[in-house]
Amino acid sequence: MVRTGDRQALAAADAAIPTLDNDALIIRLLFTINHLSRWLTPIHGQMVLNRSRRIGEPSVKELLLRLRHEELRILPKLHAIATRTNPDLDKLPLGERTAKEEAWDRRASTIEVLAEFRRFRLSSTSLLRSLPDDAWSRVGISRREHDWTPRRLGEHLLRHDLDVLAEIDRVLDASGVRHGITAASRVNLGALLSLNPAALAPTRTDG
C-alpha cells in the first residue's frame, strides 16, 4: 500500500506535469533513471529483486520490464514525429519481442534490465532535447490510439514512470531489502518528488 504522504506527493507531481516547461519535463524523465539507480544498485543479494514476494505481486524486475516495454512502445513514435512530417504512427512496427529477446528478459538480472531501460530512456530524452520548443507540438497521426505530439508522449512517459516508481518503492519497502543500506538509498518516492526540476533546468540554446 502506498504511504499517505507519498500518495499526496504522487498526486501533486501528476497534477504538475502539464505545468512543467519542456526542459523540466526532460529532467523529470532523467530523474527516473537516477531514482532507480539510487534505490537498486546498493542492494545486497540482487536475486531477491528478480522474485515476487507472493503470488500475483510483481517483482522489481517485472516492474522494470514494464518501464522498458513502454519506452520501447513510445520511442519509435517519438522518432517518427521528430524526423518526419505528420507520420502515420499506425504503420510503425508493433515492437513485439522476439523469442531470443524474451529469453534474454527471463535470463537477465534486474540491474541488466535497468541498464537496458537507461539506454532507451537516454535515446528518448536525446530526441526531445534535439527539438526546438515549437516542434514539441508536431503531430503524428494514429487511428488505432489517438494523435500524438512529442509533448504528449513525454507527459505520457512521465505519468507511467510515476505509477511504476510508486509500485517499485512499495515492493522494496515490503521486501525488506532496504535494511542495511545507506539512508540516501532508502529515500522514498515522495521525498524524491520534492526535487524541483524548474530550478535545475538548463538554459536552452536552440531558440
C-alpha positions in Angstrom: 0.0 0.0 0.0 1.3 3.5 -0.9 2.0 5.7 2.1 -0.4 8.6 2.6 2.4 11.2 2.2 3.6 9.5 -0.9 0.1 9.3 -2.3 -0.2 13.1 -1.9 3.2 13.7 -3.4 2.3 11.5 -6.4 -1.0 13.3 -6.9 0.8 16.7 -6.7 3.5 15.5 -9.2 0.9 14.2 -11.6 -1.1 17.4 -11.5 2.0 19.5 -12.1 3.0 17.6 -15.3 1.1 20.0 -17.7 2.8 23.0 -16.0 6.4 21.8 -16.5 8.3 23.5 -19.2 9.9 21.3 -21.8 13.3 21.3 -20.1 11.8 20.4 -16.7 9.9 17.6 -18.3 13.1 16.1 -19.8 14.8 16.4 -16.4 11.9 14.6 -14.7 12.3 11.8 -17.3 16.0 11.6 -16.5 15.3 11.7 -12.8 13.5 8.3 -13.2 16.9 6.7 -14.1 18.5 8.4 -11.1 15.8 7.3 -8.7 16.1 3.7 -9.8 19.9 3.7 -9.6 19.8 5.2 -6.1 17.3 2.5 -5.0 18.6 -0.6 -6.7 22.4 -0.6 -7.1 23.3 -0.6 -3.4 21.1 -3.6 -2.6 22.9 -6.7 -1.4 21.6 -10.0 -2.8 20.2 -8.8 -6.1 18.5 -12.1 -6.8 15.7 -11.1 -4.4 14.8 -8.3 -6.9 14.0 -11.0 -9.5 11.4 -12.8 -7.4 7.9 -11.9 -6.4 7.1 -11.9 -2.7 3.8 -13.5 -3.2 1.6 -14.9 -6.0 0.1 -12.1 -8.1 2.6 -9.4 -7.0 5.1 -8.2 -9.5 8.8 -8.4 -8.7 11.1 -5.4 -9.1 12.5 -6.9 -12.3 9.0 -7.3 -13.7 8.2 -3.7 -12.9 11.4 -2.6 -14.6 10.5 -4.6 -17.7 7.2 -2.8 -17.6 9.1 0.5 -17.8 11.3 -0.8 -20.6 8.4 -2.2 -22.6 6.6 1.2 -22.5 9.7 3.0 -23.5 10.1 0.7 -26.5 6.5 1.3 -27.5 6.8 5.1 -27.3 10.3 5.7 -28.7 9.5 4.8 -32.3 6.6 7.2 -32.3 8.8 9.9 -30.9 11.4 9.3 -33.5 8.9 9.3 -36.3 7.4 12.6 -35.3 10.8 14.1 -34.8 12.1 13.1 -38.2 9.0 13.1 -40.5 6.1 15.4 -41.2 2.7 14.1 -40.0 3.9 10.4 -39.9 1.3 7.6 -39.8 2.1 6.0 -36.5 -0.1 3.0 -37.2 2.4 1.9 -39.8 5.2 1.6 -37.2 6.2 -2.0 -36.2 4.4 -3.1 -33.0 7.7 -3.8 -31.3 6.8 -7.4 -30.2 9.7 -9.2 -28.5 11.3 -12.0 -30.5 11.9 -15.4 -28.9 15.5 -14.5 -28.4 14.7 -11.2 -26.7 12.1 -12.9 -24.5 14.8 -15.4 -23.5 17.1 -12.6 -22.6 14.4 -11.0 -20.5 14.0 -14.2 -18.5 17.7 -14.6 -18.0 18.8 -11.0 -17.4 19.3 -9.7 -13.9 17.4 -6.7 -12.6 20.5 -4.5 -13.0 20.9 -5.6 -16.6 17.3 -4.7 -17.3 17.8 -1.3 -15.6 20.9 -0.7 -17.8 18.8 -1.5 -20.9 16.0 0.8 -19.8 18.6 3.5 -19.2 19.8 3.3 -22.8 16.3 3.6 -24.2 15.4 6.4 -21.9 18.5 8.3 -22.9 17.6 7.9 -26.5 14.1 9.3 -25.8 15.4 12.3 -23.9 18.1 12.9 -26.5 15.3 13.1 -29.2 13.3 15.5 -27.1 16.4 17.7 -26.4 17.0 17.9 -30.2 13.7 19.5 -30.8 13.2 23.3 -30.5 10.2 24.3 -28.4 8.0 25.0 -31.4 8.5 21.4 -32.6 7.0 19.9 -29.5 3.6 20.3 -31.0 4.3 18.4 -34.2 1.7 15.7 -34.8 1.9 12.0 -35.5 -1.3 10.5 -36.8 -2.9 7.4 -35.3 -6.4 6.0 -35.8 -5.6 3.0 -33.6 -4.9 5.2 -30.5 -5.1 9.0 -31.0 -2.8 11.6 -32.5 0.4 12.2 -30.6 2.8 15.1 -30.2 6.3 15.0 -28.6 4.9 16.9 -25.7 2.1 14.5 -25.2 4.4 11.5 -25.5 6.8 13.0 -22.9 3.9 13.6 -20.5 2.6 10.0 -21.0 6.0 8.5 -20.2 6.3 10.7 -17.1 2.9 9.6 -15.8 3.7 6.0 -16.5 7.0 6.5 -14.6 5.2 7.8 -11.5 2.9 4.8 -11.4 5.7 2.2 -11.7 8.1 4.0 -9.4 5.4 4.1 -6.7 4.9 0.4 -7.1 8.7 -0.3 -7.0 9.0 1.8 -3.9 6.3 -0.1 -2.2 7.7 -3.5 -3.2 11.2 -2.5 -2.0 9.8 -1.4 1.4 7.7 -4.6 1.8 10.5 -7.0 0.8 13.0 -5.8 3.5 15.9 -5.5 1.0 16.5 -1.9 2.1 17.7 -3.0 5.5 21.4 -2.3 6.0 21.9 0.0 3.0 22.7 3.7 3.3 20.0 6.2 4.2 20.4 8.0 0.8 19.4 4.8 -1.0 16.3 4.4 1.2 14.8 7.7 0.4 11.2 7.2 -0.6 9.5 8.4 -3.8 7.6 11.2 -2.0 10.8 12.8 -0.9 12.4 12.4 -4.3 9.5 14.1 -6.0 10.1 17.2 -3.9 13.1 17.9 -6.1 12.3 20.9 -8.3 13.2 20.4 -12.0 12.3 24.0 -12.8 15.1 25.2 -10.6 17.5 22.7 -12.2 16.6 23.2 -15.9 19.4 24.4 -18.1 19.0 27.3 -20.4 18.1 26.2 -23.9 20.3 27.4 -26.7 18.2 26.1 -29.7 15.9 29.1 -30.0 
